Amino acid sequence: MSAAVVEDHAWGRIVTDAPQYRPVRVALRYEPAEDPWAVHFSFPGGTDWTFPRTVLETGLSAPARSGNVEVWPCGRVQAVVEYHSTDGVAVVQFDTSALNRFLRHTYAAAPTPAE
C-alpha cells in the first residue's frame, strides 16, 4: 500500500520592493511514494519549487538552507521561503500556521523516513 499524496493550499505574499505585497495562492504538495524527502510548492503560471521537507521543518524555527532554497522564521507567526535561480531571487512570505498544517498532513501520510 503506498502513502497518500498530500496537497494543501496556502496564501503567500510575494515580497518585492513595491510598497504592497502581492498575494499568491500556492499549492503545497507532498508525494511520499515518489520522493519521501521532498516537498513541492507550485505557483500560478507553472513555477515549481522542490526542496527537502527537513528544510521546511527546521526553517520554521531557525534559518535552514539546502541548495537554492532557504527558509527562516519572520516574527512569531510568519516564515519566509527564498528561492535562488539563474533568473534571480524570489521571496515569498507565508503564515506559519499554514506551513505547520501542511507538515502535519505530510507526517500523517508518511512519517520522516529513516536515514
C-alpha positions in Angstrom: 0.0 0.0 0.0 1.5 3.3 -1.0 1.3 6.5 1.1 -1.2 9.1 0.1 -0.4 12.3 -1.8 -0.9 15.4 0.3 -2.0 18.7 -1.3 -2.8 21.8 0.7 -3.1 25.4 -0.4 -1.7 28.5 1.3 -1.7 32.2 0.6 1.8 33.6 0.2 2.9 37.1 -0.2 5.5 37.8 -2.8 8.0 40.2 -1.3 9.3 42.9 -3.6 10.5 46.5 -3.2 7.0 47.7 -4.1 5.0 49.3 -1.2 2.5 46.5 -1.1 2.8 42.7 -1.1 1.3 40.7 -3.9 -0.8 37.7 -2.6 -0.5 34.4 -4.4 -2.2 31.1 -3.8 0.4 28.3 -3.6 -0.2 24.6 -3.9 1.8 22.7 -1.3 2.4 19.1 -2.3 4.0 16.0 -0.8 4.3 12.8 -2.8 5.9 10.2 -0.4 5.7 7.4 -3.0 7.7 9.5 -5.4 10.2 11.1 -3.0 9.6 10.9 0.8 12.2 13.5 1.4 10.8 16.4 -0.8 8.0 18.9 -0.7 6.8 20.9 -3.7 5.5 24.4 -3.8 3.6 25.2 -7.1 2.8 28.7 -8.1 0.4 30.0 -10.7 2.0 30.0 -14.1 3.7 26.7 -13.7 6.6 27.7 -11.4 7.5 24.8 -9.0 10.0 24.7 -6.2 11.1 21.3 -4.8 13.2 21.1 -1.7 13.8 18.8 1.3 10.9 18.5 3.8 13.5 18.9 6.6 14.4 22.4 5.3 10.8 23.4 5.8 10.6 21.7 9.2 13.8 23.4 10.5 13.2 26.7 8.8 10.0 27.4 10.8 12.1 27.8 13.9 15.6 28.7 12.7 17.2 29.6 9.3 17.7 26.5 7.1 19.1 26.1 3.6 19.5 23.4 1.1 20.7 24.1 -2.4 18.8 27.0 -3.9 16.1 27.2 -1.2 16.3 28.9 2.2 13.5 29.0 4.8 13.5 31.1 8.0 11.1 32.4 10.6 9.9 36.0 10.3 8.5 37.2 13.6 6.2 34.9 15.6 3.6 34.0 13.0 5.3 34.1 9.6 8.0 32.4 7.7 9.9 33.3 4.5 10.8 30.9 1.7 13.5 32.3 -0.6 14.4 30.6 -3.9 17.6 31.4 -5.9 17.8 30.7 -9.6 19.7 31.9 -12.6 16.8 34.4 -13.1 17.3 36.0 -9.7 15.8 35.6 -6.2 12.1 35.1 -5.3 11.0 35.7 -1.8 7.6 34.6 -0.5 6.2 35.1 3.0 3.7 32.6 4.5 1.7 32.4 7.7 3.5 29.8 9.8 0.2 28.1 10.7 -0.5 27.1 7.1 3.0 25.6 6.7 2.7 23.8 10.0 -0.7 22.4 9.0 0.8 21.2 5.7 3.7 19.5 7.6 1.2 17.8 10.0 -0.6 16.4 6.9 2.7 15.1 5.5 3.6 13.4 8.7 0.2 11.7 8.7 0.8 10.5 5.2 4.4 9.3 5.8 6.5 9.8 9.0 10.0 11.1 8.5 11.9 8.4 6.6 14.8 6.7 8.4 18.2 7.8 7.2 
